């Protein structure tokens, strides 16, 4: 399955735009946002881990 050159270019462009905008956003709103997203990520990972443990013990 070959991905067309246009699709690849569009994907690269979107990635670059996403990275740039997130860098700008981070420079503006910085540490509080990073802390929030880090906390959200950590809680998400904890939930997944906890659910997996519960799931395994239920079997």
N, CA, C and O atoms as a Tinker XYZ file with bonds, in Angstrom:
   236  protein
     1  N      0.831000   -1.201000    0.000000    73     2
     2  CA     0.000000    0.000000    0.000000    64     1     3
     3  C      0.868000    1.254000    0.000000    63     2     4     5
     4  O      1.427000    1.641000    1.027000    81     3
     5  N      0.969000    1.868000   -1.148000    73     3     6
     6  CA     1.782000    3.074000   -1.261000    64     5     7
     7  C      0.948000    4.297000   -0.901000    63     6     8     9
     8  O     -0.155000    4.494000   -1.411000    81     7
     9  N      1.502000    5.105000   -0.015000    73     7    10
    10  CA     0.838000    6.358000    0.335000    64     9    11
    11  C      1.268000    7.407000   -0.681000    63    10    12    13
    12  O      2.457000    7.538000   -0.976000    81    11
    13  N      0.318000    8.146000   -1.212000    73    11    14
    14  CA     0.638000    9.133000   -2.239000    64    13    15
    15  C      1.530000   10.233000   -1.674000    63    14    16    17
    16  O      1.532000   10.509000   -0.474000    81    15
    17  N      2.290000   10.855000   -2.583000    73    15    18
    18  CA     3.213000   11.918000   -2.184000    64    17    19
    19  C      2.455000   13.089000   -1.566000    63    18    20    21
    20  O      2.929000   13.725000   -0.624000    81    19
    21  N      1.271000   13.363000   -2.111000    73    19    22
    22  CA     0.463000   14.470000   -1.582000    64    21    23
    23  C      0.056000   14.200000   -0.143000    63    22    24    25
    24  O      0.126000   15.082000    0.713000    81    23
    25  N     -0.369000   12.976000    0.111000    73    23    26
    26  CA    -0.794000   12.621000    1.460000    64    25    27
    27  C      0.380000   12.706000    2.430000    63    26    28    29
    28  O      0.236000   13.182000    3.556000    81    27
    29  N      1.543000   12.240000    1.981000    73    27    30
    30  CA     2.743000   12.311000    2.819000    64    29    31
    31  C      3.090000   13.754000    3.129000    63    30    32    33
    32  O      3.366000   14.101000    4.278000    81    31
    33  N      3.076000   14.600000    2.097000    73    31    34
    34  CA     3.407000   16.012000    2.271000    64    33    35
    35  C      2.424000   16.680000    3.226000    63    34    36    37
    36  O      2.812000   17.463000    4.093000    81    35
    37  N      1.150000   16.357000    3.053000    73    35    38
    38  CA     0.125000   16.935000    3.922000    64    37    39
    39  C      0.344000   16.500000    5.365000    63    38    40    41
    40  O      0.196000   17.292000    6.295000    81    39
    41  N      0.696000   15.241000    5.536000    73    39    42
    42  CA     0.932000   14.719000    6.881000    64    41    43
    43  C      2.122000   15.406000    7.528000    63    42    44    45
    44  O      2.069000   15.789000    8.697000    81    43
    45  N      3.217000   15.564000    6.748000    73    43    46
    46  CA     4.402000   16.253000    7.263000    64    45    47
    47  C      4.063000   17.687000    7.635000    63    46    48    49
    48  O      4.479000   18.185000    8.681000    81    47
    49  N      3.303000   18.344000    6.766000    73    47    50
    50  CA     2.926000   19.731000    7.001000    64    49    51
    51  C      2.109000   19.846000    8.283000    63    50    52    53
    52  O      2.346000   20.731000    9.106000    81    51
    53  N      1.150000   18.948000    8.442000    73    51    54
    54  CA     0.310000   18.965000    9.636000    64    53    55
    55  C      1.142000   18.733000   10.893000    63    54    56    57
    56  O      0.927000   19.370000   11.924000    81    55
    57  N      2.096000   17.809000   10.786000    73    55    58
    58  CA     2.960000   17.517000   11.929000    64    57    59
    59  C      3.775000   18.741000   12.314000    63    58    60    61
    60  O      3.871000   19.094000   13.490000    81    59
    61  N      4.368000   19.391000   11.298000    73    59    62
    62  CA     5.181000   20.587000   11.548000    64    61    63
    63  C      4.333000   21.690000   12.168000    63    62    64    65
    64  O      4.742000   22.336000   13.133000    81    63
    65  N      3.143000   21.898000   11.599000    73    63    66
    66  CA     2.240000   22.932000   12.122000    64    65    67
    67  C      1.862000   22.628000   13.567000    63    66    68    69
    68  O      1.839000   23.517000   14.418000    81    67
    69  N      1.572000   21.376000   13.825000    73    67    70
    70  CA     1.197000   20.956000   15.170000    64    69    71
    71  C      2.331000   21.218000   16.160000    63    70    72    73
    72  O      2.109000   21.753000   17.246000    81    71
    73  N      3.552000   20.835000   15.770000    73    71    74
    74  CA     4.717000   21.030000   16.637000    64    73    75
    75  C      4.950000   22.513000   16.892000    63    74    76    77
    76  O      5.148000   22.935000   18.032000    81    75
    77  N      4.923000   23.307000   15.808000    73    75    78
    78  CA     5.157000   24.744000   15.940000    64    77    79
    79  C      4.117000   25.396000   16.836000    63    78    80    81
    80  O      4.452000   26.187000   17.718000    81    79
    81  N      2.857000   25.061000   16.608000    73    79    82
    82  CA     1.794000   25.682000   17.397000    64    81    83
    83  C      1.890000   25.270000   18.862000    63    82    84    85
    84  O      1.612000   26.068000   19.756000    81    83
    85  N      2.284000   24.026000   19.102000    73    83    86
    86  CA     2.407000   23.588000   20.487000    64    85    87
    87  C      3.595000   24.266000   21.168000    63    86    88    89
    88  O      3.551000   24.550000   22.365000    81    87
    89  N      4.663000   24.526000   20.397000    73    87    90
    90  CA     5.817000   25.245000   20.951000    64    89    91
    91  C      5.412000   26.669000   21.329000    63    90    92    93
    92  O      5.737000   27.150000   22.415000    81    91
    93  N      4.697000   27.336000   20.419000    73    91    94
    94  CA     4.229000   28.699000   20.688000    64    93    95
    95  C      3.304000   28.708000   21.903000    63    94    96    97
    96  O      3.422000   29.555000   22.788000    81    95
    97  N      2.392000   27.755000   21.921000    73    95    98
    98  CA     1.437000   27.626000   23.015000    64    97    99
    99  C      2.169000   27.410000   24.334000    63    98   100   101
   100  O      1.824000   28.003000   25.356000    81    99
   101  N      3.179000   26.555000   24.296000    73    99   102
   102  CA     3.946000   26.253000   25.501000    64   101   103
   103  C      4.693000   27.482000   25.992000    63   102   104   105
   104  O      4.761000   27.739000   27.194000    81   103
   105  N      5.261000   28.252000   25.040000    73   103   106
   106  CA     5.982000   29.465000   25.426000    64   105   107
   107  C      5.034000   30.458000   26.082000    63   106   108   109
   108  O      5.414000   31.178000   27.005000    81   107
   109  N      3.789000   30.491000   25.594000    73   107   110
   110  CA     2.816000   31.436000   26.148000    64   109   111
   111  C      2.331000   30.986000   27.515000    63   110   112   113
   112  O      2.376000   31.746000   28.482000    81   111
   113  N      1.863000   29.735000   27.591000    73   111   114
   114  CA     1.149000   29.309000   28.796000    64   113   115
   115  C      1.971000   28.403000   29.697000    63   114   116   117
   116  O      1.647000   28.170000   30.861000    81   115
   117  N      3.056000   27.900000   29.102000    73   115   118
   118  CA     4.147000   27.269000   29.822000    64   117   119
   119  C      3.840000   26.222000   30.873000    63   118   120   121
   120  O      3.154000   25.229000   30.633000    81   119
   121  N      4.387000   26.496000   32.062000    73   119   122
   122  CA     4.596000   25.451000   33.052000    64   121   123
   123  C      3.280000   24.895000   33.609000    63   122   124   125
   124  O      3.155000   23.691000   33.832000    81   123
   125  N      2.309000   25.776000   33.830000    73   123   126
   126  CA     1.040000   25.323000   34.403000    64   125   127
   127  C      0.397000   24.272000   33.512000    63   126   128   129
   128  O     -0.119000   23.259000   33.985000    81   127
   129  N      0.440000   24.540000   32.204000    73   127   130
   130  CA    -0.162000   23.626000   31.245000    64   129   131
   131  C      0.586000   22.297000   31.226000    63   130   132   133
   132  O     -0.027000   21.230000   31.190000    81   131
   133  N      1.910000   22.371000   31.251000    73   131   134
   134  CA     2.730000   21.163000   31.242000    64   133   135
   135  C      2.434000   20.322000   32.480000    63   134   136   137
   136  O      2.340000   19.097000   32.405000    81   135
   137  N      2.291000   20.992000   33.610000    73   135   138
   138  CA     1.984000   20.293000   34.850000    64   137   139
   139  C      0.630000   19.610000   34.753000    63   138   140   141
   140  O      0.468000   18.455000   35.147000    81   139
   141  N     -0.351000   20.354000   34.216000    73   139   142
   142  CA    -1.698000   19.799000   34.066000    64   141   143
   143  C     -1.701000   18.579000   33.164000    63   142   144   145
   144  O     -2.278000   17.546000   33.504000    81   143
   145  N     -1.044000   18.703000   31.998000    73   143   146
   146  CA    -1.048000   17.588000   31.053000    64   145   147
   147  C     -0.264000   16.409000   31.616000    63   146   148   149
   148  O     -0.633000   15.254000   31.403000    81   147
   149  N      0.807000   16.698000   32.325000    73   147   150
   150  CA     1.582000   15.646000   32.960000    64   149   151
   151  C      0.756000   14.901000   33.995000    63   150   152   153
   152  O      0.809000   13.675000   34.091000    81   151
   153  N     -0.009000   15.665000   34.767000    73   151   154
   154  CA    -0.884000   15.071000   35.776000    64   153   155
   155  C     -1.961000   14.216000   35.126000    63   154   156   157
   156  O     -2.263000   13.115000   35.586000    81   155
   157  N     -2.540000   14.746000   34.038000    73   155   158
   158  CA    -3.579000   14.010000   33.319000    64   157   159
   159  C     -3.022000   12.698000   32.770000    63   158   160   161
   160  O     -3.658000   11.648000   32.866000    81   159
   161  N     -1.823000   12.781000   32.193000    73   159   162
   162  CA    -1.184000   11.602000   31.623000    64   161   163
   163  C     -0.908000   10.568000   32.709000    63   162   164   165
   164  O     -1.165000    9.378000   32.530000    81   163
   165  N     -0.386000   11.036000   33.830000    73   163   166
   166  CA    -0.061000   10.132000   34.933000    64   165   167
   167  C     -1.314000    9.431000   35.452000    63   166   168   169
   168  O     -1.302000    8.227000   35.705000    81   167
   169  N     -2.394000   10.199000   35.607000    73   167   170
   170  CA    -3.628000    9.593000   36.114000    64   169   171
   171  C     -4.201000    8.598000   35.109000    63   170   172   173
   172  O     -4.766000    7.570000   35.481000    81   171
   173  N     -4.041000    8.928000   33.825000    73   171   174
   174  CA    -4.510000    8.029000   32.771000    64   173   175
   175  C     -3.755000    6.698000   32.840000    63   174   176   177
   176  O     -4.358000    5.626000   32.793000    81   175
   177  N     -2.433000    6.785000   32.950000    73   175   178
   178  CA    -1.590000    5.587000   33.026000    64   177   179
   179  C     -1.955000    4.772000   34.268000    63   178   180   181
   180  O     -2.055000    3.546000   34.216000    81   179
   181  N     -2.151000    5.473000   35.379000    73   179   182
   182  CA    -2.526000    4.799000   36.619000    64   181   183
   183  C     -3.847000    4.059000   36.452000    63   182   184   185
   184  O     -3.991000    2.915000   36.884000    81   183
   185  N     -4.820000    4.733000   35.814000    73   183   186
   186  CA    -6.130000    4.117000   35.594000    64   185   187
   187  C     -6.011000    2.860000   34.753000    63   186   188   189
   188  O     -6.610000    1.832000   35.068000    81   187
   189  N     -5.230000    2.944000   33.676000    73   187   190
   190  CA    -5.044000    1.792000   32.791000    64   189   191
   191  C     -4.406000    0.638000   33.569000    63   190   192   193
   192  O     -4.845000   -0.508000   33.478000    81   191
   193  N     -3.360000    0.966000   34.335000    73   191   194
   194  CA    -2.657000   -0.043000   35.122000    64   193   195
   195  C     -3.601000   -0.683000   36.137000    63   194   196   197
   196  O     -3.641000   -1.904000   36.287000    81   195
   197  N     -4.352000    0.160000   36.826000    73   195   198
   198  CA    -5.286000   -0.306000   37.847000    64   197   199
   199  C     -6.364000   -1.193000   37.229000    63   198   200   201
   200  O     -6.687000   -2.253000   37.766000    81   199
   201  N     -6.918000   -0.755000   36.102000    73   199   202
   202  CA    -7.955000   -1.532000   35.421000    64   201   203
   203  C     -7.417000   -2.880000   34.972000    63   202   204   205
   204  O     -8.109000   -3.892000   35.074000    81   203
   205  N     -6.194000   -2.899000   34.480000    73   203   206
   206  CA    -5.595000   -4.144000   34.013000    64   205   207
   207  C     -5.440000   -5.107000   35.187000    63   206   208   209
   208  O     -5.742000   -6.294000   35.066000    81   207
   209  N     -4.972000   -4.594000   36.317000    73   207   210
   210  CA    -4.810000   -5.443000   37.501000    64   209   211
   211  C     -6.146000   -6.028000   37.931000    63   210   212   213
   212  O     -6.252000   -7.219000   38.224000    81   211
   213  N     -7.168000   -5.172000   37.965000    73   211   214
   214  CA    -8.499000   -5.616000   38.356000    64   213   215
   215  C     -9.014000   -6.654000   37.370000    63   214   216   217
   216  O     -9.591000   -7.673000   37.750000    81   215
   217  N     -8.789000   -6.363000   36.093000    73   215   218
   218  CA    -9.243000   -7.248000   35.032000    64   217   219
   219  C     -8.596000   -8.628000   35.170000    63   218   220   221
   220  O     -9.268000   -9.653000   35.056000    81   219
   221  N     -7.308000   -8.639000   35.413000    73   219   222
   222  CA    -6.578000   -9.903000   35.544000    64   221   223
   223  C     -7.069000  -10.670000   36.769000    63   222   224   225
   224  O     -7.232000  -11.889000   36.717000    81   223
   225  N     -7.303000   -9.961000   37.862000    73   223   226
   226  CA    -7.734000  -10.642000   39.084000    64   225   227
   227  C     -9.167000  -11.160000   38.969000    63   226   228   229
   228  O     -9.553000  -12.079000   39.690000    81   227
   229  N     -9.953000  -10.575000   38.068000    73   227   230
   230  CA   -11.336000  -11.031000   37.876000    64   229   231
   231  C    -11.418000  -12.335000   37.102000    63   230   232   233
   232  O    -12.382000  -13.086000   37.247000    81   231
   233  N    -10.418000  -12.607000   36.288000    73   231   234
   234  CA   -10.453000  -13.804000   35.447000    64   233   235
   235  C    -10.220000  -15.061000   36.287000    63   234   236
   236  O    -10.214000  -16.169000   35.751000    81   235
